[in-house]
Amino acid sequence: MKSDRRSEERPESRARRSVARPSYWFNLVILLIGVVILLIAQQHRRRLDATFARIVAKQESLPKQIAAVRTELASMELSREALDRELKSRLAIAQDFRAEQFYLAIDTLNRKLRLHYGPEIVRDAAIVIGDARTVTFDGKTWEFLSLKGAVTVTGKLLDPPWPVPPWAWVVRNAPVPREQLTIPGGLGKYVVLLPNGYVIHSPPPQGSPLIGAKPGSFMLAEADMRAIWPRISAGTRIYIY
């Protein structure tokens, strides 16, 4: 008598039905656990990538920074003297990246002022740069040059009175008063003093003859000046490039 092998191979046979199939909910739970594990792994990978990138940025070697500076400056149309000045300023910044202290960097190309603490940028703000110019009046000449390189803050003043010099009226094409006027806060509420009469100041008030940035100097919004004010003092280094 021949055995019916087809009955053993059919899906509905007893042999097939003897193995219990996993329930729908069990499969769903396993799938959800897998998805959660995958999401956690991706999140952990992103954290590792961010940490690694931060470490690499902080451990970047000085020779590599120098090479980057040289490459950037090579693409700029500068005289030999200007090139040397730019290079010295940028290398000074690179060396101070390792210092745990506050300092300022002024990017004249992009018109940005940045407050640094070591390699970290604490605040980034737009800055107005006063034009370089020469002003002559009554046989006297004032020459305002474009300030570049590394300088040191000599002091700071809050809402200081400003004895208005003749050049301020000449720049405005206004008549120069016979007697010198002193305007409270004429340069702005916040004034950071730099060598040779240059300053970083907040916008001057309406009553001041000065409109915008002082020639050759820098003007920063009052809110930004207020924010960096506690971190700036005599001796703070500023790198202008």
C-alpha positions in Angstrom: 0.0 0.0 0.0 1.4 3.3 -1.1 1.7 6.1 1.4 0.2 9.5 0.5 3.4 11.7 0.5 1.4 14.7 -0.7 -0.5 14.9 2.6 2.8 15.2 4.4 3.9 18.2 2.2 0.7 20.2 2.4 0.8 23.3 4.6 -2.4 22.3 6.3 -1.1 18.9 7.3 -0.9 18.0 11.0 2.9 17.9 10.9 3.0 21.5 9.8 0.4 22.7 12.4 2.3 21.1 15.3 4.8 24.0 15.5 3.2 27.1 17.1 3.6 30.4 15.2 4.8 33.5 17.1 1.9 35.8 17.9 1.5 39.1 16.1 2.1 41.1 19.3 5.4 39.2 20.0 6.7 40.1 16.5 5.6 43.7 16.9 7.5 44.0 20.3 10.7 42.5 18.8 10.4 45.0 15.9 10.0 48.0 18.2 12.9 46.9 20.3 15.1 46.7 17.2 14.0 50.2 16.1 14.7 51.7 19.6 18.2 50.0 19.6 18.9 51.4 16.2 17.9 55.0 17.2 20.0 54.8 20.3 23.0 53.6 18.3 22.6 56.5 15.8 22.3 59.1 18.6 25.4 57.7 20.3 27.3 57.8 17.0 26.3 61.4 16.4 27.6 62.3 19.9 30.8 60.5 19.3 31.3 62.3 15.9 30.6 65.7 17.5 33.1 65.0 20.4 35.7 63.8 18.0 35.3 66.8 15.8 35.7 69.1 18.8 38.8 67.3 20.0 40.4 67.5 16.5 39.6 71.2 16.3 41.2 71.9 19.7 44.3 69.7 19.0 44.9 71.3 15.6 48.7 71.8 15.3 50.2 75.3 14.9 52.1 74.4 11.7 48.8 73.5 10.1 47.3 76.8 11.2 50.3 78.7 9.7 49.9 76.8 6.4 46.2 77.8 6.3 47.0 81.4 7.0 49.7 81.5 4.3 47.3 79.9 1.8 44.6 82.5 2.5 46.9 85.4 2.4 48.5 84.2 -0.9 45.1 84.7 -2.6 44.9 88.4 -1.4 46.4 91.3 -3.3 48.7 92.7 -0.7 52.1 94.5 -0.7 55.0 92.8 0.9 54.7 95.1 4.0 51.0 94.5 4.3 51.5 90.7 3.8 54.0 90.6 6.7 51.7 92.6 8.9 48.7 90.3 8.2 50.8 87.2 8.7 52.2 88.4 12.1 48.7 89.3 13.3 47.2 86.0 12.3 50.0 83.9 13.8 49.6 85.9 17.0 46.0 84.8 17.1 46.9 81.2 16.4 49.4 81.2 19.3 46.8 82.7 21.7 44.3 79.9 20.9 46.0 77.9 23.6 45.8 80.6 26.2 42.9 80.4 28.7 42.1 84.1 28.6 39.8 86.6 26.8 40.9 88.6 23.8 39.4 90.3 20.8 39.8 89.6 17.0 38.7 92.1 14.4 38.2 90.7 10.9 38.3 93.8 8.7 37.5 91.9 5.5 34.2 90.5 6.8 33.7 93.4 9.3 33.3 91.2 12.3 34.5 91.5 15.9 34.8 88.3 17.9 35.4 87.9 21.6 37.5 84.8 22.2 38.2 82.7 25.3 41.2 80.6 24.2 40.0 78.8 21.0 36.3 79.4 21.7 34.3 82.3 20.2 32.2 83.7 23.0 30.5 86.4 21.0 30.4 87.4 17.3 29.2 90.8 16.2 29.1 93.1 13.2 31.5 96.1 13.4 31.6 99.4 11.6 35.1 100.5 10.5 35.9 104.2 10.3 37.5 105.3 7.0 41.2 106.1 6.8 41.5 109.7 6.0 43.5 112.9 6.5 41.9 116.1 7.8 43.4 119.5 7.7 42.2 122.7 9.4 43.8 125.9 10.3 47.3 124.7 9.6 46.9 121.5 11.6 46.6 118.0 10.1 45.0 114.8 11.6 45.9 111.6 9.9 43.8 108.5 10.6 45.3 105.3 9.2 43.8 101.8 8.9 44.7 100.0 12.1 46.1 96.5 11.7 48.1 94.1 13.7 48.2 93.3 17.5 47.4 96.1 19.9 46.7 96.2 23.7 43.7 97.9 25.3 45.0 100.9 27.4 41.7 101.5 29.2 38.0 101.9 28.9 35.5 104.7 29.7 31.8 104.7 30.4 29.8 107.6 29.0 32.9 109.9 28.9 32.7 113.6 28.1 34.2 114.3 24.7 36.0 117.6 24.0 35.1 117.8 20.3 38.2 118.3 18.1 38.1 120.5 15.0 38.4 117.6 12.7 35.0 116.3 13.8 33.3 119.4 12.4 35.4 119.5 9.3 34.5 115.9 8.5 30.8 117.0 8.6 31.5 120.0 6.5 30.2 122.1 9.4 31.7 125.3 10.7 34.2 124.9 13.5 33.1 126.7 16.7 35.4 129.3 18.1 35.4 127.7 21.5 35.8 124.0 21.9 32.6 122.2 22.9 32.5 119.2 25.3 29.7 116.8 24.8 28.8 114.2 27.4 29.1 110.7 25.9 30.0 112.4 22.6 31.9 109.3 21.3 29.3 106.9 22.6 28.3 105.4 26.0 31.0 102.7 25.9 34.6 103.6 24.7 37.5 101.1 24.7 40.8 103.0 24.4 43.5 101.8 22.0 47.0 103.2 21.4 47.6 106.4 19.5 44.0 107.7 19.9 42.2 104.9 18.3 39.1 103.5 20.0 36.3 101.0 19.8 33.1 102.8 20.7 29.3 102.4 20.7 27.2 104.7 18.5 27.5 108.4 19.3 24.3 110.3 20.5 22.3 112.6 18.3 23.9 115.7 19.8 27.4 114.7 18.8 29.0 116.0 15.6 30.4 112.5 15.1 28.3 110.4 12.8 29.2 106.7 12.6 32.6 105.4 13.5 35.5 107.6 14.3 37.9 107.7 11.4 40.4 104.8 11.5 38.6 103.4 14.6 35.7 100.9 15.2 32.1 101.2 16.2 30.1 98.4 17.8 26.4 98.3 18.6 25.6 99.3 22.1 24.1 95.9 23.0 27.3 94.1 21.8 29.5 96.6 23.7 27.5 96.0 26.8 27.9 92.3 26.5 31.7 92.2 26.1 32.3 95.2 28.5 32.9 93.1 31.6 35.5 90.9 29.8 37.6 93.8 28.4 40.1 95.7 30.6 43.5 97.4 30.3 45.9 94.8 29.0 43.4 92.9 26.9 44.9 91.9 23.5 43.2 92.8 20.2 44.2 91.3 16.9 43.2 93.3 13.9 43.6 91.7 10.5 
